[in-house]
Amino acid sequence: MEMRAENIKREVARLKSKYKTSDAEELCEAMGIRVSRQPMGCHAGSCKGFFLIHSRCKIAVVNSELEDQVQRVILAHELAHGVLHVDSKIRTFHELSYLDDRDFMEREANIFAAEFLVDDTDLFDTLQSHTDFFSVASSLNVPPELLDFKLRLLEKRDGRFQAPYLAQSDFLRRDISKPLC
Protein backbone atom coordinates (compact mmCIF):
# COMPACT_ATOMS: atom_id res chain seq x y z
CA MET A 1 0.00 0.00 0.00
CA GLU A 2 1.35 3.37 -1.02
CA MET A 3 2.13 5.95 1.69
CA ARG A 4 1.13 9.56 1.25
CA ALA A 5 3.92 12.12 0.92
CA GLU A 6 2.78 13.86 4.13
CA ASN A 7 3.12 10.60 6.08
CA ILE A 8 6.62 10.06 4.71
CA LYS A 9 7.56 13.61 5.65
CA ARG A 10 6.29 12.99 9.21
CA GLU A 11 8.24 9.72 9.41
CA VAL A 12 11.43 11.51 8.38
CA ALA A 13 10.86 14.15 11.08
CA ARG A 14 10.10 11.45 13.66
CA LEU A 15 13.29 9.53 12.88
CA LYS A 16 15.47 12.66 12.93
CA SER A 17 13.99 13.64 16.28
CA LYS A 18 14.13 10.18 17.84
CA TYR A 19 17.73 9.48 16.81
CA LYS A 20 18.85 13.13 17.01
CA THR A 21 20.62 13.08 13.65
CA SER A 22 20.17 14.39 10.13
CA ASP A 23 22.95 12.18 8.80
CA ALA A 24 21.78 9.07 6.91
CA GLU A 25 24.89 7.08 7.81
CA GLU A 26 24.45 7.81 11.53
CA LEU A 27 20.75 6.98 11.31
CA CYS A 28 21.50 3.66 9.62
CA GLU A 29 23.97 2.81 12.38
CA ALA A 30 21.48 3.76 15.10
CA MET A 31 18.77 1.63 13.45
CA GLY A 32 21.03 -1.38 12.96
CA ILE A 33 21.21 -1.05 9.18
CA ARG A 34 24.66 -1.96 7.89
CA VAL A 35 26.01 0.36 5.19
CA SER A 36 28.30 -1.16 2.61
CA ARG A 37 29.99 0.79 -0.16
CA GLN A 38 31.03 -1.40 -3.06
CA PRO A 39 32.35 -0.62 -6.54
CA MET A 40 29.59 -1.47 -9.00
CA GLY A 41 30.83 0.22 -12.14
CA CYS A 42 30.46 3.70 -13.48
CA HIS A 43 28.78 3.21 -16.84
CA ALA A 44 25.19 4.16 -17.64
CA GLY A 45 23.72 0.76 -16.68
CA SER A 46 25.65 0.39 -13.43
CA CYS A 47 23.75 -0.31 -10.24
CA LYS A 48 23.58 2.76 -7.98
CA GLY A 49 22.58 0.88 -4.84
CA PHE A 50 20.21 -1.58 -3.29
CA PHE A 51 18.70 -2.64 0.01
CA LEU A 52 18.40 -6.18 1.21
CA ILE A 53 17.60 -8.23 4.26
CA HIS A 54 19.71 -11.35 4.66
CA SER A 55 19.38 -13.55 7.75
CA ARG A 56 17.49 -10.73 9.48
CA CYS A 57 20.41 -8.37 8.83
CA LYS A 58 19.46 -5.15 7.03
CA ILE A 59 22.04 -3.92 4.54
CA ALA A 60 22.10 -0.76 2.41
CA VAL A 61 24.62 -1.11 -0.41
CA VAL A 62 25.81 2.01 -2.25
CA ASN A 63 27.97 2.18 -5.37
CA SER A 64 31.30 3.59 -4.16
CA GLU A 65 32.18 4.78 -7.67
CA LEU A 66 29.53 7.53 -7.64
CA GLU A 67 30.20 11.12 -6.61
CA ASP A 68 29.93 11.67 -2.86
CA GLN A 69 26.89 13.91 -3.31
CA VAL A 70 25.07 11.22 -5.30
CA GLN A 71 26.11 8.55 -2.76
CA ARG A 72 24.38 10.64 -0.04
CA VAL A 73 21.15 10.57 -2.06
CA ILE A 74 21.41 6.86 -2.79
CA LEU A 75 22.04 6.07 0.90
CA ALA A 76 19.01 8.13 1.99
CA HIS A 77 16.95 6.34 -0.69
CA GLU A 78 18.09 2.88 0.49
CA LEU A 79 17.49 3.88 4.11
CA ALA A 80 13.92 4.66 3.04
CA HIS A 81 13.47 1.09 1.82
CA GLY A 82 14.73 -0.11 5.21
CA VAL A 83 12.24 2.12 7.02
CA LEU A 84 9.20 2.10 4.74
CA HIS A 85 9.32 -1.26 2.99
CA VAL A 86 10.84 -3.70 5.46
CA ASP A 87 7.54 -5.60 5.74
CA SER A 88 7.16 -5.87 1.98
CA LYS A 89 7.32 -9.27 0.32
CA ILE A 90 10.04 -7.84 -1.89
CA ARG A 91 13.30 -8.01 0.04
CA THR A 92 15.80 -6.66 -2.48
CA PHE A 93 15.64 -3.33 -4.28
CA HIS A 94 17.97 -2.89 -7.21
CA GLU A 95 18.47 0.65 -8.45
CA LEU A 96 19.72 1.09 -11.99
CA SER A 97 18.66 4.64 -12.62
CA TYR A 98 18.81 7.63 -10.35
CA LEU A 99 15.54 8.95 -8.89
CA ASP A 100 13.47 6.48 -10.89
CA ASP A 101 9.86 6.56 -9.72
CA ARG A 102 8.09 4.11 -11.97
CA ASP A 103 6.69 2.11 -9.06
CA PHE A 104 5.26 3.26 -5.77
CA MET A 105 8.08 1.91 -3.57
CA GLU A 106 10.69 3.78 -5.61
CA ARG A 107 8.59 6.95 -5.50
CA GLU A 108 8.20 6.64 -1.73
CA ALA A 109 11.95 6.14 -1.32
CA ASN A 110 12.59 9.22 -3.48
CA ILE A 111 10.18 11.28 -1.38
CA PHE A 112 11.90 10.06 1.80
CA ALA A 113 15.35 10.96 0.39
CA ALA A 114 14.19 14.43 -0.71
CA GLU A 115 12.55 15.14 2.66
CA PHE A 116 15.53 13.71 4.56
CA LEU A 117 18.21 15.64 2.67
CA VAL A 118 16.44 18.95 2.03
CA ASP A 119 14.87 20.56 5.09
CA ASP A 120 12.03 22.94 4.21
CA THR A 121 13.37 25.78 6.39
CA ASP A 122 16.87 25.47 4.92
CA LEU A 123 15.39 25.41 1.43
CA PHE A 124 13.27 28.54 1.94
CA ASP A 125 16.21 30.40 3.53
CA THR A 126 18.47 29.41 0.65
CA LEU A 127 15.86 30.37 -1.95
CA GLN A 128 15.73 33.87 -0.41
CA SER A 129 19.48 34.34 -0.66
CA HIS A 130 20.11 32.67 -4.04
CA THR A 131 18.24 33.40 -7.24
CA ASP A 132 19.92 30.78 -9.43
CA PHE A 133 18.50 27.25 -9.17
CA PHE A 134 21.90 25.58 -9.49
CA SER A 135 23.36 27.84 -6.77
CA VAL A 136 20.54 26.74 -4.47
CA ALA A 137 21.32 23.06 -5.19
CA SER A 138 25.02 23.66 -4.60
CA SER A 139 24.38 25.56 -1.37
CA LEU A 140 22.18 22.70 -0.08
CA ASN A 141 24.79 20.14 -1.23
CA VAL A 142 22.30 18.15 -3.30
CA PRO A 143 22.21 17.32 -7.00
CA PRO A 144 19.94 19.63 -9.03
CA GLU A 145 17.66 16.68 -9.84
CA LEU A 146 16.96 16.05 -6.15
CA LEU A 147 16.27 19.74 -5.57
CA ASP A 148 13.87 19.72 -8.50
CA PHE A 149 12.11 16.66 -7.04
CA LYS A 150 11.80 18.41 -3.64
CA LEU A 151 10.43 21.57 -5.25
CA ARG A 152 7.82 19.49 -7.10
CA LEU A 153 6.79 17.93 -3.76
CA LEU A 154 6.39 21.40 -2.25
CA GLU A 155 4.40 22.55 -5.25
CA LYS A 156 1.99 19.60 -4.88
CA ARG A 157 1.72 20.03 -1.11
CA ASP A 158 1.13 23.79 -1.27
CA GLY A 159 -0.48 25.00 -4.47
CA ARG A 160 0.63 28.55 -3.63
CA PHE A 161 4.29 27.58 -3.89
CA GLN A 162 5.56 27.91 -7.44
CA ALA A 163 8.77 25.99 -8.11
CA PRO A 164 11.29 28.39 -9.68
CA TYR A 165 12.59 25.66 -11.96
CA LEU A 166 11.20 22.46 -13.40
CA ALA A 167 13.56 20.00 -15.02
CA GLN A 168 12.93 18.12 -18.22
CA SER A 169 10.08 15.67 -17.90
CA ASP A 170 12.39 12.68 -18.40
CA PHE A 171 15.01 13.64 -15.80
CA LEU A 172 13.97 10.83 -13.46
CA ARG A 173 14.92 8.25 -16.07
CA ARG A 174 18.25 9.74 -17.12
CA ASP A 175 21.55 8.61 -15.63
CA ILE A 176 22.89 11.83 -14.16
CA SER A 177 25.76 10.48 -12.11
CA LYS A 178 29.20 11.49 -13.28
CA PRO A 179 31.46 8.46 -13.54
CA LEU A 180 34.68 8.66 -11.58
CA CYS A 181 36.48 6.20 -13.83
N, C-alpha and C positions, 0 to 999 in steps of 0.2 A: 504494500500500500504506500502510495506516494505521500511524503510529508509536505506540508505547506512551507513556503519560504519563511514566514513569520515564526513558525515553530523551530525551524533550523536556526534562525537568528537567535531565538531564546536559548536554544541548547548550547550554542557557541558561548553566549554570555554566561550561562550557568557553569559551563566547564572552566572558563577563564576565571570566574569568581571562586569556584570550589578549589581549584588547584593553584590559584594565585599566579598564573603565568599566561603570557600571550605568545609564548614560544612553542611551536608545534613539537619540536624535539623534546623539550622539557615535559610537555603534556603527555606525549607518548610514553616517556619514561615513568611518569607518575601513574599512568593508567596500565602499566605493564605491557605496553606494545613495543616490541623490539623493532628498532630501525636498522635497516641494513642498506648500505649503499654499495651497489655493484655495477661494474661496467656492462652496459647492454648495447653498446654501439651508438654511433652518432649519425646514422643516415636517416632518411625520411621515415622509413618503416620501423625504426628501432622502438623498443618498448621504453616508455617513460617511467613506468612504475607499476606496482601492483600490491594488493593486500591479500594476505592469506591467513588461514588458521590451520595450523598443523599440530596435531596432538595437544589441542587446547592452548597452544602458544600462538599469540597474535603477532604477525610480522608485517611491517610496512617496508617494501623494497622500493628504492629510488635509484634511477639510473645516475651513476656517479659521473657520467660523461656530459651531463647537461650543465648549463651555466648555474651558478649558485642561486641566482634569483628564481630560475625556473624550478630548481630542486626544492626550494621553499614552498612553491605552489603545489608541486607534486606531493610533497610530504603532507601538507595540509589536506589535500584531496584524499590521499590514502588513509589518513587519520579519520576523515569523515566516514569512510567505509567501515572502519573499526568501531566507530561510535554509532552510526545510523543503521548499518546493514549487517551487524554481527549475527542477528537471528535469521537472516535470509538463508534460503536453501542454497544459494550460490555462495561458495566459500572463497573463490579466487576472482579477483578483478584484474584484468589485463588491459593496461592503457597503451594504445598505440598512437593516438593523436591527443594533442594538448587541448584541454577544455572542450572535449567532445561531449555533447549532451543529447545524443540520440536516444538514450533510454532514461527512465526516471531515476535510477540509482546514480547514474553518471551526472545527471542534472543536479540531484540533491548534493552530491559530493562537490560539485562546482560551486553551488550556493554556499555550502559550508566553508570551502576554501576562501571564497570572496569575503564572506562575513568575518572569518577568522583573521585574515591578513589585512583587511582594510576596515578600520574602525570608522564609523560614521562621523564622529566628531573630528577626528584627524583629517578625514576627507574634506569636510566642509571648511575647516581651517585652511587647508592647503589650497582648495579651490579659490578662496578669497585672496590668497597671496600669489597665486600663479594663474596666468591666463592661458598658457599653452598646455594643452592636454598631455603632451609627452613630458613636460616639466613636472606636472602633477604626478604622473606615474613614477618618474625618477625620484621625486621627493619622497614618495610613499614606499619606494623600493619594491615596486611590483611591475611586472611586465604590462605594457599598454593593453594587451588583450584582457588581462584580469581586471584592470581598472574599468575598461569598457563594460565587462560583464557586471561589475559592481554597480556602475552607473545605470545600467539597464534594470537591475533589481530595484534600485531606488526610484527609478521612473515608474515602474509597475506598482511599487508600494505606495508612492505618493504622486498622484497625477499632476500635482503642481510643480514637481521637480522636473526640469527639462535637462536631460543629459547634454553637456556641451559638445559631445562628440559621439558619433556612433560609427563603429567599424563596419567594414564590408560584411555583408550578410553571411558570407561563408567563412569568416575568420575562425569559427569554432572547429572547422574541419581541416584547416591548414596546419602544417607543421611549422611552428614559429620558433622552435628552439634553434639556437646557433650551435652547430657542432664544434666541439673543442678539438677534434682531430682532423 
